[in-house]
């Protein structure tokens, strides 16, 4: 896989292995992907849950532009270079130009919610 973006970032794909001896599943580092373009999206604060605990949640979205053939599943999590972990949202899809048909890679959407 040649990187589409020579100055792109390196991300770590976290994947759930089989259950451990206690029946738990946790994410383990599965592999890294280099040459990734990261499109940071707006962060949204929300405290409309209706709960009386006065907590608010903050969600952050990113879109990742990965090289062609990148192995990322809808059930994976992604660790970005800043150490924050995001959950993949939906199925990763081919990233294709509607004007030329050029298909350089895979687009992955991910979200992080805290609070």
Phi, psi and omega in degrees: 000113174278135179296136176287325182243103185298338178251023179288175182266166173252128179245160176246129177269125178254129185228147178279124174277188175297163180298146178278184185294345178263001180084009181268154173240129174227160182277135175241151175297122183260311177194169177249157177230127180255162177074035184261131172273132181246120177256100181286130181259173179295151176262139185237126176263139183216128172231034184266023183289345180085355179284155180261021181267001175059026175271151173233150179251152178236126178246139178235134180245145172224152170243129181252133176251103187257156177299156178304139178084006180297135182267092175226132180254160178297338181268000182279166167240157183236129172261120181275168183302336179278001178090353179282144182252131181240145176269136177293136180249114180078184182273130174304143187232154176299140178259111189225139177282128178285347182270322186242343184084358179299128183237084186280346183179209187238134176260131181234129175257140182217156184220146175232129178238130177228155177103000000 
